[in-house]
């Protein structure tokens, strides 16, 4: 990723495309635009992946339930993109087994589910499902609810470090000439002859710094925030923000070698329990989110109880309680409202593209299909750019050659920069592993130098995932990390104290348990 550019430097260029939003959708738009030789700038009002894209369910999947709902097209697109990501980003996107247990006289039975999986695999052009009897299933998923158990169906999808995926896509965009900048708020749109032709941008941490940037096309890829820029032009709101919350527990407390999917005993919604980065995740909820979108979403006590109830119903011997929860995280999904359903889970997950006075707004959709979403956004912008946008099948990620001197995990995380990170870690002072994490301290140094870290929480929560993987968010290591920031970023002692307090408040308010559950 390029060094964080100064705002006045950006002012000197007339851009082909300005992308607003640094989540996976915006990153995808910037990647596809830059790959086609367009002068591209991406602006993000918080940190890259700060919103939905660091607090998703971490799944790259087709979505079995979309087939059941009759949305074959969305499932097909998702499965095509899943297989593409598995090929192009091995190690970052990882195939994982998913199990669905079958019980006597409970729908769906093995035969019905098998028919569903046959369609699923046909769409993905793989054959990757099977059925196991109860005893074989319980060897893989010990402690699962066994009364009246017939057996279980197994299929595969994939998981990912969602925040790292965003950074990898941004890296690829920058390699093709794009510039990206975080903590840059678009406060207004610039209209010329009735069409959007630029943006007013303000530095979030230095509000006195603001510029007007010109562009031939502006793409609003702000997800749950999309209506803020679009509503003054379109006179309507279309985004229905839905909150999805998750629990993180120790893998020793709730072992899960592979994922299980089941229906919640209270409302019949699908719930997942699955391994991720050495921990076990439980999720997710699906609720209308009515809080301030500029504040990080937080788990409620009702959501905590809902997910503990689900986990304890399926793993009756576990008897999980609130104190078993290492961390929580909640993301806000940008669902395009149909106006036909009061049930959040019934809303479709398709993306939509709107064109209003030259502003291209893209919202909705899934993490898995970000490339196709980006292409649809650029097709809408194409008339203003004087180009034709086609899906030419080009790779999102450049191939990273295998090298015995570069561990596979570094190739997965850092792509084309893996050799440079490996060289950095070859120095003993940088090779020390962070306790309980599959990261070395030198990787934090790389992020500070190359990945536009502005605040301590950027490092703790998104460049590495310490904040949701370690007890108390890894607070024991924050001071050491802040000292690294002080040295690399020139922070004063006062700034260090401010950042430590900021990190404490963020974790306590948005990644810990609700205060009434402590």
C-alpha positions in Angstrom: 0.0 0.0 0.0 1.3 3.5 -0.7 2.3 5.9 2.0 -0.6 8.0 3.3 -0.7 10.9 0.8 -1.1 14.5 1.9 -4.5 16.0 1.0 -3.0 19.0 -0.9 -1.0 16.5 -3.1 -4.3 14.9 -4.1 -5.8 18.2 -5.0 -3.3 18.6 -7.9 -4.8 15.7 -9.9 -8.1 15.4 -11.8 -9.1 11.8 -11.1 -10.9 9.4 -13.3 -12.5 7.7 -10.4 -12.9 8.7 -6.8 -14.1 5.8 -4.6 -15.7 6.7 -1.3 -15.5 3.9 1.2 -12.6 1.7 2.3 -14.4 -1.6 3.0 -14.3 -4.6 0.7 -16.7 -3.1 -1.9 -14.7 0.1 -2.2 -11.5 -1.8 -2.3 -12.9 -4.0 -5.1 -14.0 -0.9 -7.1 -10.5 0.7 -6.7 -8.9 -2.6 -7.7 -10.9 -3.0 -10.9 -10.6 0.6 -11.9 -6.9 0.8 -11.4 -6.4 -2.5 -13.2 -8.0 -0.8 -16.3 -5.5 2.1 -16.1 -8.0 4.6 -14.6 -6.5 7.3 -12.3 -8.1 6.1 -9.1 -8.3 7.5 -5.6 -10.0 5.8 -2.6 -11.1 7.8 0.5 -12.2 6.2 3.8 -13.6 8.3 6.7 -12.4 5.9 9.3 -9.8 3.1 8.9 -9.7 0.6 6.1 -12.2 -2.2 6.9 -13.4 -0.3 10.0 -17.0 -1.0 9.3 -18.7 -4.2 8.2 -15.5 -5.5 6.5 -13.6 -6.2 9.7 -16.7 -7.4 11.6 -18.3 -9.9 9.2 -18.8 -13.6 9.9 -15.4 -14.2 8.1 -17.0 -16.5 5.6 -16.5 -16.8 1.9 -19.5 -18.8 1.0 -22.2 -19.4 -1.5 -25.1 -19.4 1.0 -27.1 -22.6 1.1 -30.1 -20.7 2.3 -30.2 -18.6 -0.8 -30.9 -21.8 -2.8 -33.7 -22.7 -0.4 -35.1 -19.2 -1.0 -34.9 -19.6 -4.7 -32.1 -17.1 -5.3 -30.1 -19.4 -7.6 -28.3 -16.5 -9.3 -26.8 -15.1 -6.1 -25.7 -18.5 -5.0 -24.1 -19.2 -8.3 -22.2 -15.9 -8.4 -21.1 -16.5 -4.8 -19.8 -20.0 -5.5 -17.9 -18.9 -8.6 -16.2 -16.1 -6.7 -15.5 -18.5 -3.7 -13.6 -20.8 -6.0 -11.8 -17.9 -7.6 -10.7 -16.6 -4.2 -9.5 -20.0 -3.1 -7.3 -20.2 -6.2 -6.0 -16.7 -6.1 -5.5 -16.2 -2.4 -4.5 -19.6 -0.9 -4.0 -19.4 2.8 -5.8 -16.1 3.2 -9.0 -17.8 2.0 -9.2 -21.3 3.3 -11.6 -24.1 2.5 -13.4 -25.5 5.6 -15.8 -28.3 6.2 -19.4 -27.5 7.3 -21.7 -30.0 9.0 -25.5 -30.1 9.3 -26.8 -32.7 11.8 -30.0 -34.7 11.0 -32.5 -36.0 13.7 -35.4 -38.4 13.6 -38.6 -36.8 12.3 -36.9 -33.3 12.0 -36.9 -31.5 8.7 -34.8 -31.3 6.6 -33.7 -35.0 6.5 -30.6 -36.4 4.8 -32.3 -37.0 1.5 -33.6 -33.4 1.1 -30.4 -31.9 2.3 -28.4 -34.1 -0.2 -30.5 -32.8 -3.1 -29.7 -29.2 -1.9 -26.0 -30.0 -1.8 -26.0 -31.6 -5.2 -27.3 -28.3 -6.6 -24.8 -26.4 -4.5 -21.8 -28.4 -5.9 -23.1 -28.2 -9.5 -23.2 -24.5 -9.3 -19.6 -24.4 -7.8 -18.4 -27.1 -10.3 -17.0 -29.2 -7.5 -18.1 -32.4 -5.8 -17.5 -31.9 -2.2 -20.4 -33.2 -0.1 -21.0 -36.4 1.9 -23.1 -38.0 4.6 -21.7 -39.6 7.8 -23.5 -41.7 10.3 -23.9 -40.4 13.8 -20.8 -42.1 15.3 -18.5 -40.8 12.5 -19.9 -37.3 12.9 -19.4 -37.2 16.7 -15.7 -38.2 16.3 -15.2 -35.0 14.3 -17.6 -32.8 16.3 -17.4 -34.3 19.9 -20.0 -33.2 22.4 -22.6 -32.4 19.9 -26.3 -33.1 20.7 -26.7 -36.8 20.2 -30.3 -37.7 21.2 -32.2 -39.0 18.2 -29.2 -38.1 16.0 -29.3 -40.0 12.6 -26.1 -38.6 11.1 -24.8 -35.4 9.5 -24.3 -34.0 6.0 -20.9 -32.4 5.2 -20.1 -29.8 2.6 -17.4 -27.1 2.2 -17.2 -23.4 2.1 -14.4 -21.1 3.1 -13.2 -18.6 5.8 -11.0 -15.6 5.6 -9.4 -12.8 7.7 -11.8 -10.2 6.4 -9.8 -7.1 7.3 -6.6 -8.6 5.8 -8.6 -9.4 2.7 -9.4 -5.7 2.3 -5.8 -4.6 2.8 -4.7 -7.2 0.2 -7.2 -5.9 -2.4 -6.1 -2.3 -1.7 -2.4 -3.4 -2.1 -3.3 -4.8 -5.6 -5.0 -1.6 -6.5 -2.0 0.5 -5.4 0.3 -1.7 -7.4 -1.6 -0.6 -10.5 -1.4 3.1 -9.6 -4.3 3.8 -7.3 -3.9 6.0 -4.3 -5.7 5.3 -1.0 -6.2 7.4 2.1 -7.9 6.6 5.4 -9.4 9.1 8.0 -10.6 11.3 5.1 -14.2 12.2 5.3 -16.2 13.3 2.3 -18.3 16.1 3.6 -20.1 17.1 0.4 -20.3 16.4 -3.3 -19.3 18.9 -6.0 -21.8 19.4 -8.8 -21.1 20.9 -12.2 -23.9 21.3 -14.8 -26.1 19.1 -12.5 -23.7 16.2 -12.3 -21.4 15.1 -9.5 -17.9 15.9 -10.6 -15.9 15.9 -7.3 -15.9 15.8 -3.6 -15.2 18.0 -0.6 -12.7 16.1 1.7 -11.8 16.8 5.3 -9.0 15.2 7.3 -10.8 13.6 10.3 -7.9 14.2 12.8 -7.1 17.6 11.5 -10.5 19.1 10.5 -8.8 22.4 9.5 -7.3 20.5 6.5 -9.8 20.2 3.7 -9.7 20.2 -0.1 -11.9 19.9 -3.2 -11.0 17.0 -5.4 -12.2 16.7 -9.0 -13.2 13.5 -10.8 -14.9 12.3 -13.9 -16.8 9.7 -11.9 -17.6 9.4 -8.2 -18.5 6.0 -6.7 -20.3 5.9 -3.3 -19.3 2.5 -1.9 -20.0 3.3 1.8 -22.2 0.4 2.6 -24.5 1.0 5.5 -23.7 4.8 5.2 -24.6 5.0 1.5 -27.8 6.9 2.0 -26.0 9.9 3.6 -24.5 10.9 0.2 -27.3 9.6 -2.0 -30.4 10.9 -0.2 -29.9 14.6 -1.0 -29.8 13.7 -4.7 -32.3 10.9 -4.8 -34.8 12.0 -2.2 -35.1 8.5 -0.7 -33.4 6.1 1.7 -32.9 2.5 0.6 -30.4 1.0 3.0 -31.7 -1.1 5.9 -28.8 -1.5 8.4 -28.9 -4.9 10.0 -26.6 -5.8 12.9 -24.9 -9.2 13.1 -23.1 -10.0 16.4 -20.6 -12.7 17.2 -19.0 -14.3 20.3 -15.4 -15.4 20.4 -14.6 -18.3 22.9 -11.5 -20.4 23.5 -11.1 -23.5 21.3 -10.4 -25.5 24.5 -13.7 -24.4 26.0 -15.7 -25.2 22.8 -13.6 -27.3 20.4 -14.6 -27.0 16.7 -12.3 -28.6 14.1 -14.8 -27.7 11.4 -18.0 -25.6 11.2 -21.5 -26.7 12.3 -24.6 -25.0 11.0 -28.0 -25.5 12.8 -31.3 -23.8 13.4 -31.7 -21.8 16.6 -34.1 -23.7 19.0 -36.1 -20.5 19.6 -36.7 -18.9 16.2 -35.4 -21.4 13.6 -32.7 -19.0 12.3 -29.5 -20.4 11.0 -26.5 -20.2 13.4 -22.9 -21.2 12.9 -20.2 -22.4 15.3 -16.8 -22.5 13.6 -13.0 -22.3 14.1 -11.2 -19.1 13.2 -7.6 -18.1 13.9 -7.3 -20.7 16.7 -10.6 -19.6 18.4 -14.2 -20.7 18.1 -16.8 -18.2 16.8 -20.5 -18.3 17.5 -22.8 -16.2 15.2 -24.7 -14.5 14.0 -27.7 -12.4 14.9 -29.7 -10.4 12.4 -31.4 -7.4 13.8 -32.4 -3.9 12.7 -29.6 -1.6 13.8 -31.0 1.8 14.9 -28.0 3.2 16.7 -25.6 5.9 15.4 -23.7 4.4 12.4 -20.7 6.5 13.3 -20.3 4.6 16.6 -19.0 1.1 16.4 -21.9 -1.4 16.7 -22.0 -3.4 20.0 -23.5 -6.6 21.2 -26.5 -6.4 23.4 -27.3 -8.6 26.4 -30.2 -10.2 24.5 -27.8 -11.1 21.7 -25.4 -12.6 24.1 -28.0 -14.8 25.7 -29.4 -15.7 22.3 -26.1 -17.1 21.1 -25.1 -18.8 24.4 -28.5 -20.5 24.3 -27.9 -21.7 20.8 -24.4 -23.0 21.6 -25.5 -24.8 24.8 -28.4 -26.4 23.1 -26.2 -27.9 20.4 -23.3 -28.7 22.8 -25.2 -29.6 26.0 -22.1 -30.5 28.0 -20.3 -27.2 27.3 -22.5 -25.1 29.5 -21.0 -21.9 28.3 -21.5 -18.8 30.4 -20.7 -15.1 29.8 -17.3 -15.4 31.5 -16.2 -17.9 28.8 -16.5 -15.2 26.1 -13.0 -13.8 25.1 -14.4 -11.0 23.0 -17.4 -9.9 20.9 -17.8 -8.1 17.7 -20.8 -6.6 15.8 -21.0 -5.5 12.2 -23.7 -3.6 10.4 -24.8 -5.2 7.1 -26.0 -2.8 4.3 -29.1 -4.5 3.2 -31.1 -2.9 0.4 -34.7 -2.7 1.8 -37.4 -4.3 -0.2 -40.2 -2.7 1.8 -42.0 -6.0 1.8 -40.7 -7.8 4.9 -40.6 -6.9 8.6 -38.3 -9.9 9.2 -34.6 -8.8 8.7 -33.6 -12.4 7.9 -36.0 -12.5 5.0 -34.4 -9.6 3.1 -32.4 -10.6 0.1 -28.6 -10.1 0.1 -28.3 -9.0 -3.5 -26.4 -5.7 -4.2 -27.9 -2.7 -5.9 -26.4 0.1 -8.0 -28.1 3.5 -8.2 -27.2 6.4 -10.5 -28.3 9.9 -9.3 -27.0 13.0 -11.0 -23.8 11.2 -11.9 -23.2 9.8 -8.5 -22.9 6.0 -8.6 -24.0 4.3 -5.4 -23.4 0.7 -4.8 -24.5 -1.1 -1.6 -25.8 -4.4 -0.4 -24.3 -7.7 -1.4 -21.9 -10.1 0.2 -18.2 -10.1 1.0 -17.7 -13.1 -1.3 -19.0 -11.3 -4.4 -17.1 -8.0 -4.0 -15.4 -8.4 -7.5 -18.7 -8.7 -9.3 -20.2 -5.9 -7.2 -17.3 -3.7 -8.2 -17.7 -4.4 -11.9 -21.4 -3.5 -11.8 -20.5 -0.2 -10.1 -17.9 0.6 -12.8 -20.3 -0.3 -15.6 -22.7 2.4 -14.2 -19.8 4.8 -14.2 -18.5 3.9 -17.6 -20.4 6.6 -19.6 -18.7 9.3 -17.6 -15.3 7.7 -18.1 -15.7 7.1 -21.9 -14.7 3.5 -21.5 -16.4 0.1 -21.7 -16.3 -2.1 -18.7 -16.4 -5.9 -19.2 -15.7 -8.8 -17.0 -12.5 -9.9 -18.6 -11.8 -12.6 -16.0 -8.7 -10.8 -14.8 -7.3 -11.8 -11.5 -7.9 -9.8 -8.3 -4.6 -11.0 -6.8 -1.3 -11.4 -8.6 0.3 -14.8 -8.2 2.9 -15.0 -5.4 5.6 -17.5 -6.3 6.4 -20.1 -3.8 9.7 -19.7 -2.1 11.1 -21.9 0.7 12.5 -18.8 2.4 9.0 -17.2 2.6 6.5 -19.0 4.8 3.1 -19.6 3.2 1.4 -17.6 6.0 3.3 -14.5 4.9 2.4 -15.0 1.2 -1.2 -15.3 2.3 -1.2 -12.1 4.4 1.1 -9.8 2.4 1.0 -11.0 -1.1 3.5 -9.3 -3.3 5.2 -7.8 -0.2 5.8 -11.3 1.4 9.5 -11.3 0.5 10.0 -7.9 2.2 8.2 -8.9 5.3 10.2 -12.2 5.4 13.4 -10.1 5.2 12.2 -7.9 8.0 11.5 -11.0 10.2 14.9 -12.4 9.5 16.3 -10.0 12.1 16.1 -11.7 15.5 14.7 -8.6 17.2 11.7 -8.7 14.8 11.1 -12.5 14.7 9.8 -12.8 18.2 6.2 -14.3 18.1 3.4 -12.4 19.8 2.1 -14.8 22.6 -1.0 -16.8 21.6 -1.0 -15.3 18.1 0.4 -16.6 14.8 2.1 -13.2 14.2 5.6 -11.9 14.9 6.3 -8.4 16.3 8.0 -7.5 13.1 4.7 -7.8 11.2 3.4 -4.9 13.3 6.5 -2.9 12.3 5.6 -3.6 8.7 2.1 -2.4 9.2 3.3 0.8 10.8 5.6 1.6 7.9 3.5 0.5 5.0 -0.2 0.1 5.9 -1.3 3.6 6.9 -1.8 3.0 10.7 -3.0 6.2 12.2 -4.4 5.1 15.6 -3.5 2.3 18.0 -6.8 0.5 17.3 -6.0 0.3 13.6 -3.1 -2.0 14.6 -4.8 -3.9 17.5 -8.1 -4.6 15.8 -7.5 -4.7 12.0 -3.8 -5.1 11.0 -3.5 -8.0 13.4 -6.7 -9.3 15.1 -5.4 -9.2 18.6 -8.3 -7.2 19.9 -10.8 -10.1 19.3 -8.5 -13.0 19.8 -6.8 -12.4 23.1 -8.3 -12.0 26.6 -9.1 -8.3 27.3 -8.2 -7.6 23.7 -4.5 -8.2 24.4 -4.3 -5.2 26.7 -1.1 -6.6 28.2 0.6 -5.8 24.9 -0.9 -2.4 24.1 1.8 -0.4 25.8 4.5 -2.1 23.8 2.6 -1.6 20.6 2.1 2.1 21.5 5.8 2.5 22.0 6.4 1.0 18.6 3.9 3.6 17.2 5.8 6.3 19.1 9.0 5.4 17.5 7.7 4.8 14.0 5.0 7.5 13.8 6.6 10.1 16.0 4.0 10.2 18.7 4.6 12.3 21.8 4.2 10.9 25.3 0.9 12.7 25.5 -0.3 11.1 22.2 0.7 7.6 23.5 -1.5 8.2 26.7 -4.4 9.4 24.5 -4.2 6.4 22.2 -4.0 3.9 25.1 -7.1 5.5 26.6 -8.9 5.5 23.2 -8.1 1.8 22.7 -9.4 1.0 26.2 -12.7 2.8 25.6 -13.2 1.2 22.2 -12.5 -2.3 23.4 -14.6 -1.9 26.6 -17.6 -0.4 24.8 -17.7 -2.4 21.6 -15.7 -5.6 21.9 -16.2 -6.7 25.5 -19.4 -8.0 27.1 -22.3 -5.6 27.8 -21.7 -3.9 31.2 -24.8 -5.6 32.7 -23.3 -9.1 31.8 -20.0 -8.5 33.4 
